[in-house]
Amino acid sequence: RNAERIEALPGWVTYYNAERTHTGLGGITPMAALVNNLHGNHS
């Protein structure tokens, strides 16, 4: 059972950070927020 969780974790992390929108970030994904922040700080 633990092996199943370990196997599923990378896909879940990708979904959570790159695909799922977050209300605390104004409805964007954490990756989009990171990219937007980097562009704002390094332009």
PDB file with one MODEL, atoms N, CA, C and O in Angstrom:
MODEL        1
ATOM      1  N   ARG A   1       0.827  -1.192   0.000  1.00  0.00           N
ATOM      2  CA  ARG A   1       0.000   0.000   0.000  1.00  0.00           C
ATOM      3  C   ARG A   1       0.868   1.251   0.000  1.00  0.00           C
ATOM      4  O   ARG A   1       0.582   2.196  -0.735  1.00  0.00           O
ATOM      5  N   ASN A   2       1.903   1.275   0.794  1.00  0.00           N
ATOM      6  CA  ASN A   2       2.801   2.422   0.807  1.00  0.00           C
ATOM      7  C   ASN A   2       3.490   2.586  -0.543  1.00  0.00           C
ATOM      8  O   ASN A   2       3.725   3.709  -0.990  1.00  0.00           O
ATOM      9  N   ALA A   3       3.813   1.477  -1.192  1.00  0.00           N
ATOM     10  CA  ALA A   3       4.443   1.529  -2.514  1.00  0.00           C
ATOM     11  C   ALA A   3       3.517   2.191  -3.526  1.00  0.00           C
ATOM     12  O   ALA A   3       3.981   2.914  -4.408  1.00  0.00           O
ATOM     13  N   GLU A   4       2.213   1.952  -3.409  1.00  0.00           N
ATOM     14  CA  GLU A   4       1.249   2.598  -4.309  1.00  0.00           C
ATOM     15  C   GLU A   4       1.253   4.105  -4.106  1.00  0.00           C
ATOM     16  O   GLU A   4       1.184   4.861  -5.075  1.00  0.00           O
ATOM     17  N   ARG A   5       1.332   4.543  -2.872  1.00  0.00           N
ATOM     18  CA  ARG A   5       1.381   5.985  -2.586  1.00  0.00           C
ATOM     19  C   ARG A   5       2.647   6.602  -3.152  1.00  0.00           C
ATOM     20  O   ARG A   5       2.607   7.669  -3.766  1.00  0.00           O
ATOM     21  N   ILE A   6       3.760   5.936  -2.944  1.00  0.00           N
ATOM     22  CA  ILE A   6       5.037   6.439  -3.454  1.00  0.00           C
ATOM     23  C   ILE A   6       4.996   6.531  -4.980  1.00  0.00           C
ATOM     24  O   ILE A   6       5.507   7.488  -5.560  1.00  0.00           O
ATOM     25  N   GLU A   7       4.395   5.549  -5.619  1.00  0.00           N
ATOM     26  CA  GLU A   7       4.298   5.544  -7.081  1.00  0.00           C
ATOM     27  C   GLU A   7       3.395   6.667  -7.587  1.00  0.00           C
ATOM     28  O   GLU A   7       3.664   7.243  -8.640  1.00  0.00           O
ATOM     29  N   ALA A   8       2.338   6.983  -6.860  1.00  0.00           N
ATOM     30  CA  ALA A   8       1.378   8.004  -7.285  1.00  0.00           C
ATOM     31  C   ALA A   8       1.841   9.423  -6.971  1.00  0.00           C
ATOM     32  O   ALA A   8       1.341  10.373  -7.573  1.00  0.00           O
ATOM     33  N   LEU A   9       2.768   9.588  -6.059  1.00  0.00           N
ATOM     34  CA  LEU A   9       3.153  10.920  -5.590  1.00  0.00           C
ATOM     35  C   LEU A   9       3.667  11.858  -6.685  1.00  0.00           C
ATOM     36  O   LEU A   9       3.209  13.000  -6.727  1.00  0.00           O
ATOM     37  N   PRO A  10       4.572  11.466  -7.563  1.00  0.00           N
ATOM     38  CA  PRO A  10       5.052  12.410  -8.581  1.00  0.00           C
ATOM     39  C   PRO A  10       3.932  12.983  -9.453  1.00  0.00           C
ATOM     40  O   PRO A  10       3.937  14.176  -9.756  1.00  0.00           O
ATOM     41  N   GLY A  11       2.991  12.162  -9.851  1.00  0.00           N
ATOM     42  CA  GLY A  11       1.868  12.651 -10.651  1.00  0.00           C
ATOM     43  C   GLY A  11       0.997  13.617  -9.882  1.00  0.00           C
ATOM     44  O   GLY A  11       0.526  14.610 -10.436  1.00  0.00           O
ATOM     45  N   TRP A  12       0.778  13.334  -8.604  1.00  0.00           N
ATOM     46  CA  TRP A  12      -0.036  14.215  -7.776  1.00  0.00           C
ATOM     47  C   TRP A  12       0.657  15.559  -7.578  1.00  0.00           C
ATOM     48  O   TRP A  12       0.009  16.603  -7.651  1.00  0.00           O
ATOM     49  N   VAL A  13       1.956  15.548  -7.332  1.00  0.00           N
ATOM     50  CA  VAL A  13       2.706  16.793  -7.139  1.00  0.00           C
ATOM     51  C   VAL A  13       2.660  17.635  -8.417  1.00  0.00           C
ATOM     52  O   VAL A  13       2.483  18.851  -8.355  1.00  0.00           O
ATOM     53  N   THR A  14       2.817  16.992  -9.563  1.00  0.00           N
ATOM     54  CA  THR A  14       2.723  17.716 -10.833  1.00  0.00           C
ATOM     55  C   THR A  14       1.347  18.342 -10.987  1.00  0.00           C
ATOM     56  O   THR A  14       1.236  19.516 -11.344  1.00  0.00           O
ATOM     57  N   TYR A  15       0.305  17.578 -10.725  1.00  0.00           N
ATOM     58  CA  TYR A  15      -1.055  18.109 -10.805  1.00  0.00           C
ATOM     59  C   TYR A  15      -1.231  19.285  -9.849  1.00  0.00           C
ATOM     60  O   TYR A  15      -1.749  20.329 -10.245  1.00  0.00           O
ATOM     61  N   TYR A  16      -0.812  19.131  -8.615  1.00  0.00           N
ATOM     62  CA  TYR A  16      -1.036  20.147  -7.591  1.00  0.00           C
ATOM     63  C   TYR A  16      -0.295  21.437  -7.908  1.00  0.00           C
ATOM     64  O   TYR A  16      -0.841  22.521  -7.704  1.00  0.00           O
ATOM     65  N   ASN A  17       0.921  21.349  -8.395  1.00  0.00           N
ATOM     66  CA  ASN A  17       1.729  22.541  -8.628  1.00  0.00           C
ATOM     67  C   ASN A  17       1.595  23.131 -10.025  1.00  0.00           C
ATOM     68  O   ASN A  17       1.755  24.339 -10.198  1.00  0.00           O
ATOM     69  N   ALA A  18       1.306  22.305 -11.024  1.00  0.00           N
ATOM     70  CA  ALA A  18       1.332  22.800 -12.402  1.00  0.00           C
ATOM     71  C   ALA A  18      -0.036  22.880 -13.062  1.00  0.00           C
ATOM     72  O   ALA A  18      -0.193  23.582 -14.060  1.00  0.00           O
ATOM     73  N   GLU A  19      -1.027  22.181 -12.531  1.00  0.00           N
ATOM     74  CA  GLU A  19      -2.316  22.120 -13.215  1.00  0.00           C
ATOM     75  C   GLU A  19      -3.475  22.642 -12.384  1.00  0.00           C
ATOM     76  O   GLU A  19      -4.397  23.239 -12.940  1.00  0.00           O
ATOM     77  N   ARG A  20      -3.463  22.442 -11.096  1.00  0.00           N
ATOM     78  CA  ARG A  20      -4.584  22.817 -10.229  1.00  0.00           C
ATOM     79  C   ARG A  20      -4.493  24.287  -9.873  1.00  0.00           C
ATOM     80  O   ARG A  20      -3.454  24.761  -9.413  1.00  0.00           O
ATOM     81  N   THR A  21      -5.586  25.009 -10.087  1.00  0.00           N
ATOM     82  CA  THR A  21      -5.604  26.418  -9.700  1.00  0.00           C
ATOM     83  C   THR A  21      -5.805  26.532  -8.192  1.00  0.00           C
ATOM     84  O   THR A  21      -6.420  25.665  -7.572  1.00  0.00           O
ATOM     85  N   HIS A  22      -5.287  27.594  -7.617  1.00  0.00           N
ATOM     86  CA  HIS A  22      -5.357  27.824  -6.178  1.00  0.00           C
ATOM     87  C   HIS A  22      -6.029  29.163  -5.916  1.00  0.00           C
ATOM     88  O   HIS A  22      -5.626  30.184  -6.473  1.00  0.00           O
ATOM     89  N   THR A  23      -7.045  29.159  -5.073  1.00  0.00           N
ATOM     90  CA  THR A  23      -7.748  30.404  -4.780  1.00  0.00           C
ATOM     91  C   THR A  23      -6.837  31.403  -4.084  1.00  0.00           C
ATOM     92  O   THR A  23      -6.989  32.609  -4.279  1.00  0.00           O
ATOM     93  N   GLY A  24      -5.906  30.937  -3.287  1.00  0.00           N
ATOM     94  CA  GLY A  24      -4.983  31.827  -2.593  1.00  0.00           C
ATOM     95  C   GLY A  24      -4.016  32.537  -3.525  1.00  0.00           C
ATOM     96  O   GLY A  24      -3.359  33.499  -3.129  1.00  0.00           O
ATOM     97  N   LEU A  25      -3.929  32.064  -4.768  1.00  0.00           N
ATOM     98  CA  LEU A  25      -3.056  32.689  -5.766  1.00  0.00           C
ATOM     99  C   LEU A  25      -3.876  33.389  -6.841  1.00  0.00           C
ATOM    100  O   LEU A  25      -3.385  33.641  -7.942  1.00  0.00           O
ATOM    101  N   GLY A  26      -5.117  33.700  -6.521  1.00  0.00           N
ATOM    102  CA  GLY A  26      -5.960  34.404  -7.476  1.00  0.00           C
ATOM    103  C   GLY A  26      -6.436  33.539  -8.628  1.00  0.00           C
ATOM    104  O   GLY A  26      -6.725  34.052  -9.709  1.00  0.00           O
ATOM    105  N   GLY A  27      -6.520  32.241  -8.411  1.00  0.00           N
ATOM    106  CA  GLY A  27      -7.043  31.337  -9.423  1.00  0.00           C
ATOM    107  C   GLY A  27      -6.025  30.846 -10.430  1.00  0.00           C
ATOM    108  O   GLY A  27      -6.403  30.282 -11.457  1.00  0.00           O
ATOM    109  N   ILE A  28      -4.735  31.045 -10.164  1.00  0.00           N
ATOM    110  CA  ILE A  28      -3.704  30.527 -11.060  1.00  0.00           C
ATOM    111  C   ILE A  28      -2.954  29.394 -10.369  1.00  0.00           C
ATOM    112  O   ILE A  28      -3.115  29.164  -9.171  1.00  0.00           O
ATOM    113  N   THR A  29      -2.146  28.705 -11.133  1.00  0.00           N
ATOM    114  CA  THR A  29      -1.376  27.597 -10.574  1.00  0.00           C
ATOM    115  C   THR A  29      -0.123  28.130  -9.882  1.00  0.00           C
ATOM    116  O   THR A  29       0.331  29.229 -10.202  1.00  0.00           O
ATOM    117  N   PRO A  30       0.442  27.377  -8.941  1.00  0.00           N
ATOM    118  CA  PRO A  30       1.684  27.810  -8.311  1.00  0.00           C
ATOM    119  C   PRO A  30       2.809  28.030  -9.320  1.00  0.00           C
ATOM    120  O   PRO A  30       3.601  28.960  -9.166  1.00  0.00           O
ATOM    121  N   MET A  31       2.890  27.191 -10.343  1.00  0.00           N
ATOM    122  CA  MET A  31       3.944  27.371 -11.344  1.00  0.00           C
ATOM    123  C   MET A  31       3.746  28.663 -12.120  1.00  0.00           C
ATOM    124  O   MET A  31       4.721  29.354 -12.416  1.00  0.00           O
ATOM    125  N   ALA A  32       2.510  29.003 -12.455  1.00  0.00           N
ATOM    126  CA  ALA A  32       2.244  30.259 -13.159  1.00  0.00           C
ATOM    127  C   ALA A  32       2.594  31.439 -12.261  1.00  0.00           C
ATOM    128  O   ALA A  32       3.136  32.437 -12.735  1.00  0.00           O
ATOM    129  N   ALA A  33       2.291  31.336 -10.976  1.00  0.00           N
ATOM    130  CA  ALA A  33       2.630  32.411 -10.050  1.00  0.00           C
ATOM    131  C   ALA A  33       4.140  32.575  -9.959  1.00  0.00           C
ATOM    132  O   ALA A  33       4.639  33.700  -9.909  1.00  0.00           O
ATOM    133  N   LEU A  34       4.864  31.480  -9.936  1.00  0.00           N
ATOM    134  CA  LEU A  34       6.320  31.534  -9.868  1.00  0.00           C
ATOM    135  C   LEU A  34       6.892  32.175 -11.123  1.00  0.00           C
ATOM    136  O   LEU A  34       7.759  33.044 -11.034  1.00  0.00           O
ATOM    137  N   VAL A  35       6.416  31.758 -12.291  1.00  0.00           N
ATOM    138  CA  VAL A  35       6.905  32.317 -13.551  1.00  0.00           C
ATOM    139  C   VAL A  35       6.589  33.802 -13.619  1.00  0.00           C
ATOM    140  O   VAL A  35       7.438  34.602 -14.012  1.00  0.00           O
ATOM    141  N   ASN A  36       5.367  34.178 -13.237  1.00  0.00           N
ATOM    142  CA  ASN A  36       4.989  35.595 -13.263  1.00  0.00           C
ATOM    143  C   ASN A  36       5.858  36.400 -12.314  1.00  0.00           C
ATOM    144  O   ASN A  36       6.245  37.522 -12.642  1.00  0.00           O
ATOM    145  N   ASN A  37       6.170  35.862 -11.160  1.00  0.00           N
ATOM    146  CA  ASN A  37       6.998  36.557 -10.184  1.00  0.00           C
ATOM    147  C   ASN A  37       8.430  36.703 -10.693  1.00  0.00           C
ATOM    148  O   ASN A  37       9.041  37.756 -10.515  1.00  0.00           O
ATOM    149  N   LEU A  38       8.964  35.675 -11.315  1.00  0.00           N
ATOM    150  CA  LEU A  38      10.324  35.753 -11.849  1.00  0.00           C
ATOM    151  C   LEU A  38      10.420  36.792 -12.953  1.00  0.00           C
ATOM    152  O   LEU A  38      11.393  37.543 -13.013  1.00  0.00           O
ATOM    153  N   HIS A  39       9.420  36.846 -13.829  1.00  0.00           N
ATOM    154  CA  HIS A  39       9.435  37.847 -14.895  1.00  0.00           C
ATOM    155  C   HIS A  39       9.361  39.252 -14.311  1.00  0.00           C
ATOM    156  O   HIS A  39      10.011  40.169 -14.812  1.00  0.00           O
ATOM    157  N   GLY A  40       8.583  39.421 -13.268  1.00  0.00           N
ATOM    158  CA  GLY A  40       8.450  40.736 -12.649  1.00  0.00           C
ATOM    159  C   GLY A  40       9.714  41.187 -11.947  1.00  0.00           C
ATOM    160  O   GLY A  40      10.014  42.381 -11.921  1.00  0.00           O
ATOM    161  N   ASN A  41      10.448  40.267 -11.384  1.00  0.00           N
ATOM    162  CA  ASN A  41      11.655  40.610 -10.638  1.00  0.00           C
ATOM    163  C   ASN A  41      12.903  40.669 -11.496  1.00  0.00           C
ATOM    164  O   ASN A  41      13.899  41.264 -11.083  1.00  0.00           O
ATOM    165  N   HIS A  42      12.881  40.075 -12.666  1.00  0.00           N
ATOM    166  CA  HIS A  42      14.096  39.973 -13.470  1.00  0.00           C
ATOM    167  C   HIS A  42      13.883  40.479 -14.890  1.00  0.00           C
ATOM    168  O   HIS A  42      14.378  39.883 -15.847  1.00  0.00           O
ATOM    169  N   SER A  43      13.151  41.573 -15.027  1.00  0.00           N
ATOM    170  CA  SER A  43      12.928  42.092 -16.375  1.00  0.00           C
ATOM    171  C   SER A  43      13.708  43.360 -16.605  1.00  0.00           C
ATOM    172  O   SER A  43      13.640  43.938 -17.689  1.00  0.00           O
TER     173      SER A  43
ENDMDL
END
